[in-house]
């Protein structure tokens, strides 16, 4: 997406979300500018949906506060809690929650009717939104007659029709098959690019987040562990979860110049010099495997054992254990030539130029 956020602009959404539940606490701060799309990314149980429900007003805050366009929507300290139906918020739920007995037209117009608009005006505006979504010919269809992609667009039109100042999307593509998902993701990207208020997207799919969002906020165990543009997060992951998400081998140790020493004694030579606590990362595709120790004197060289093999796109992903557990990608032909199988001993090498170090 284009970089639409203006750094010197005041945040349209200013939130400190604290929600306490038995055995779990969400404690998350969010500041989002108008026109910005922010993706909340994290593993199952991290607190993403809890954050979304708190923003929508469906879940009261235990602490913190929530402001949107300077209007205070929630403040437990003063007892302030604006109900969900009175917030300028549109929500697209994971399963869309369209009314099965209403047509697509009346589903889109429902929120407008709830805000006091006449049936005629609501239907006129709803028809315009369906046309914008490329669904004009399905206006009379009920949800049961719509495809997954069409239902998703009706749900999005319903959320946008009320002109929300905050758009919340909860796993909006999760219910779609792979082919439909590709098409709808592209359409959703275009609609979000045109949206002038704040959009917050919850997903566990890194591709959805990378394609749709201007900024990622990664949550683990109810708290932010990293945030930044998709490129920043992908280039410098700070937890094992993020590293797996973006497909990197990640290690944490102590930097001494271009060497990163790990707690178990392994040492990696990197392209960058870092002193003090440091991360070191390299892509699985940067790993070269050998059956015999190579004659080249590579600094990043370890004898490892194949723990497992799996297809990863058009590559074979080898999981290796030993002095430095890592994942390596190679072509099916290379895997066959090396005669790899679980238990095979191999030598793994990574060039220092393809190993990147950065402060922890």
Buried (B, 14 or more C-beta within 10 A) or exposed (E): BEEBBEEEEEBBBBBBBBBEEEEEBBBBBBBBBBBBBBBBBBBEEBBBBBBBBBBBBBBEBBBBBBBBBEEEBBBBEEEEBBEBEEBBBBBBBBEBEBEEEBBBBBBBBBBBBEEEBEEEEBBBBBBBBBEBBEBBEBBEBBBEEBEBBBBBBBBBBBBBBBEBBBBBBBBBBBBBEEEBBEEBBEBBBEBBBEBEBBBBBBBBBBEBBBBBBBBBBBBBBBBBBBBBBBEEBBBBBBBBBBBBBBBBBBBBBBBBEBBBBBEEEBBBBBEBEBEEEBBBBBBBEBBBBBEEEEEEEBBBBBBBBBBEBEEEEEBBBBBBEBBBBBBBBBEEEBBEEBEBEEEBEBBBBBBBEBBBBBEB
